[in-house]
């Protein structure tokens, strides 16, 4: 079983915040793979389904970002999972908007949701890092992540959410490079090459 956790804040006014892109993406995964409706459990919302015949649970903590670890810890203990069976999907200020990166472990880099999770379960879990860009001034970070995406962001959001949903089977296979390559290809499809004709058409004759 794999537990895929999206990070965000639960109140409606936060729904389109940059900090909530984790919620947006896991909702996209659940919809793409036709998961069951969410249910309230473990201080969060959980949905179950299968991807490539493997059982997967999508989880959105509703304990607010700063307390995400408490909810994740409850779910992890209930399902008796190890850290290599959990994936955290979250916003990342250090990555340009629309880019997706994957890594295991490391620093929380100032992300309060990750810091809370680290304190409850440890650090050696896989992270899908979704770039939202940086405001350019550390003093503006909190306001930036708790603000809605700009209108210009909609074009890449409309591509990154389905791209991650389509590429998530690579994560189940343990192929992180394959995942990031697939996401990149889906977001930036290569133009098809024109096929040359097998035979040139005969010239018109008088």
C-alpha positions as CSV (number, residue, x, y, z in Angstrom):
1,X,0.0,0.0,0.0
2,X,1.1,3.6,-0.7
3,X,-0.1,6.6,1.3
4,X,-0.1,9.8,-0.8
5,X,-0.5,12.9,1.3
6,X,-1.3,16.3,0.0
7,X,-0.5,19.3,2.2
8,X,-2.7,22.4,2.5
9,X,-5.1,24.3,4.8
10,X,-8.7,23.1,5.0
11,X,-10.8,26.3,5.2
12,X,-12.5,27.4,1.9
13,X,-10.7,30.7,1.9
14,X,-7.4,28.8,1.4
15,X,-8.6,26.6,-1.4
16,X,-6.6,28.4,-4.2
17,X,-3.7,29.5,-2.1
18,X,-0.2,28.6,-3.3
19,X,0.3,26.6,-0.1
20,X,-2.6,24.4,-1.1
21,X,-1.2,23.0,-4.4
22,X,-0.6,19.7,-2.5
23,X,-4.4,19.4,-2.0
24,X,-5.1,20.3,-5.6
25,X,-2.7,17.7,-7.0
26,X,-3.9,14.8,-4.8
27,X,-7.5,15.7,-5.7
28,X,-6.3,15.4,-9.4
29,X,-4.8,12.0,-8.7
30,X,-8.0,10.8,-7.0
31,X,-10.2,12.0,-9.8
32,X,-7.9,10.7,-12.6
33,X,-7.8,7.2,-11.1
34,X,-11.5,7.1,-10.0
35,X,-10.9,6.8,-6.3
36,X,-13.8,6.5,-3.8
37,X,-15.2,9.7,-2.2
38,X,-13.3,11.2,0.7
39,X,-14.2,10.2,4.2
40,X,-13.3,11.9,7.5
41,X,-10.5,10.0,9.4
42,X,-7.3,10.6,11.2
43,X,-7.9,14.4,11.5
44,X,-8.2,14.6,7.7
45,X,-9.9,13.4,4.6
46,X,-9.0,10.0,3.1
47,X,-9.9,8.3,-0.2
48,X,-9.0,4.7,-1.3
49,X,-8.4,3.3,-4.8
50,X,-6.0,1.3,-6.9
51,X,-3.4,2.3,-9.4
52,X,-1.9,-0.5,-11.5
53,X,-3.4,-3.1,-9.2
54,X,-1.7,-1.6,-6.1
55,X,-3.8,-0.2,-3.2
56,X,-3.3,3.5,-2.7
57,X,-4.8,5.9,-0.2
58,X,-5.0,9.7,-0.8
59,X,-4.9,11.7,2.4
60,X,-5.5,15.4,3.1
61,X,-4.8,16.5,6.7
62,X,-7.4,19.0,7.9
63,X,-5.4,19.9,11.1
64,X,-3.9,22.9,9.2
65,X,-0.5,23.0,7.7
66,X,1.5,23.6,11.0
67,X,-0.1,20.4,12.5
68,X,0.1,18.1,9.5
69,X,2.4,15.7,11.2
70,X,-0.1,14.8,13.9
71,X,-2.6,13.6,11.2
72,X,0.0,11.9,9.1
73,X,1.3,10.1,12.1
74,X,-2.1,8.7,13.0
75,X,-2.7,7.4,9.5
76,X,0.8,5.9,9.3
77,X,0.4,4.0,12.5
78,X,-3.2,2.8,11.7
79,X,-2.1,1.3,8.4
80,X,1.2,0.0,9.9
81,X,3.2,1.6,7.1
82,X,6.9,2.3,6.9
83,X,8.4,5.6,5.7
84,X,9.1,4.1,2.2
85,X,5.3,3.7,1.8
86,X,4.4,7.4,2.1
87,X,4.7,10.2,-0.4
88,X,4.2,13.9,0.6
89,X,3.0,16.3,-2.1
90,X,3.8,19.9,-1.2
91,X,4.5,23.4,-2.5
92,X,8.2,24.5,-2.8
93,X,9.4,28.1,-2.9
94,X,12.8,27.1,-4.2
95,X,11.5,25.7,-7.5
96,X,10.2,27.8,-10.4
97,X,6.4,27.7,-10.9
98,X,5.2,24.6,-12.9
99,X,8.3,22.5,-12.3
100,X,8.2,19.3,-10.3
101,X,11.0,17.6,-8.4
102,X,11.3,14.5,-6.3
103,X,13.6,13.7,-3.4
104,X,13.7,11.5,-0.3
105,X,14.6,13.1,3.1
106,X,16.4,16.3,3.6
107,X,15.6,19.6,5.3
108,X,12.1,21.0,5.7
109,X,13.6,24.3,4.2
110,X,11.3,26.4,6.3
111,X,8.1,24.6,5.2
112,X,6.0,24.3,8.4
113,X,4.0,21.3,7.1
114,X,7.2,19.3,6.5
115,X,8.7,20.4,9.8
116,X,5.6,19.1,11.6
117,X,5.7,15.8,9.7
118,X,9.5,15.4,10.4
119,X,8.8,15.8,14.1
120,X,6.2,13.1,14.2
121,X,7.4,10.4,11.8
122,X,11.0,11.2,10.8
123,X,12.5,12.6,7.6
124,X,13.2,9.7,5.2
125,X,10.0,9.8,3.2
126,X,9.5,10.7,-0.5
127,X,8.5,14.2,-1.4
128,X,6.9,15.4,-4.6
129,X,7.9,19.1,-4.7
130,X,5.7,21.4,-6.7
131,X,7.3,24.7,-7.6
132,X,5.4,27.9,-6.8
133,X,8.3,30.3,-7.1
134,X,9.6,32.8,-4.5
135,X,8.4,36.3,-3.8
136,X,12.0,37.5,-3.7
137,X,11.9,38.8,-0.1
138,X,11.9,36.4,2.9
139,X,9.6,38.8,4.8
140,X,6.9,38.3,2.2
141,X,6.9,34.5,2.2
142,X,4.0,33.9,4.5
143,X,1.7,36.4,2.7
144,X,2.9,34.9,-0.7
145,X,2.1,31.2,0.1
146,X,-1.2,32.2,1.8
147,X,-2.3,34.2,-1.3
148,X,-4.2,32.8,-4.2
149,X,-2.4,31.9,-7.4
150,X,-2.2,34.7,-9.9
151,X,-4.4,34.6,-13.0
152,X,-1.3,33.9,-15.2
153,X,-0.5,30.8,-13.1
154,X,-3.7,29.1,-14.3
155,X,-2.1,27.9,-17.6
156,X,0.6,25.8,-15.9
157,X,-1.7,24.7,-13.1
158,X,-4.0,23.2,-15.7
159,X,-1.1,21.2,-17.1
160,X,0.8,20.2,-14.0
161,X,-2.1,18.7,-12.1
162,X,-3.1,16.2,-14.8
163,X,0.6,15.5,-15.6
164,X,1.3,14.4,-12.0
165,X,-1.9,12.4,-11.9
166,X,-0.9,10.6,-15.2
167,X,2.7,10.0,-14.1
168,X,2.0,8.8,-10.5
169,X,2.3,5.1,-11.6
170,X,6.1,5.7,-11.9
171,X,6.2,6.5,-8.2
172,X,4.5,3.2,-7.4
173,X,7.2,1.4,-9.4
174,X,10.0,3.2,-7.5
175,X,11.1,5.0,-10.7
176,X,11.5,8.7,-9.6
177,X,13.5,9.8,-12.7
178,X,10.8,8.2,-14.9
179,X,8.2,10.2,-13.0
180,X,9.8,13.5,-13.4
181,X,10.6,12.8,-17.1
182,X,7.0,11.8,-17.7
183,X,5.7,15.0,-16.0
184,X,8.0,17.1,-18.1
185,X,7.0,15.4,-21.3
186,X,3.3,15.8,-20.6
187,X,3.7,19.5,-19.7
188,X,5.9,20.2,-22.7
189,X,5.0,17.7,-25.4
190,X,7.5,17.5,-28.3
191,X,6.1,18.5,-31.7
192,X,5.4,15.6,-33.9
193,X,7.8,15.2,-36.8
194,X,6.2,15.2,-40.2
195,X,6.6,11.9,-42.0
196,X,8.0,12.1,-45.4
197,X,5.8,10.6,-48.1
198,X,6.8,7.0,-49.1
199,X,6.8,7.9,-52.7
200,X,6.7,11.2,-54.5
201,X,3.5,11.8,-56.4
202,X,4.0,11.5,-60.2
203,X,4.4,14.7,-62.0
204,X,1.5,15.9,-64.2
205,X,1.9,15.1,-67.8
206,X,0.3,16.8,-70.8
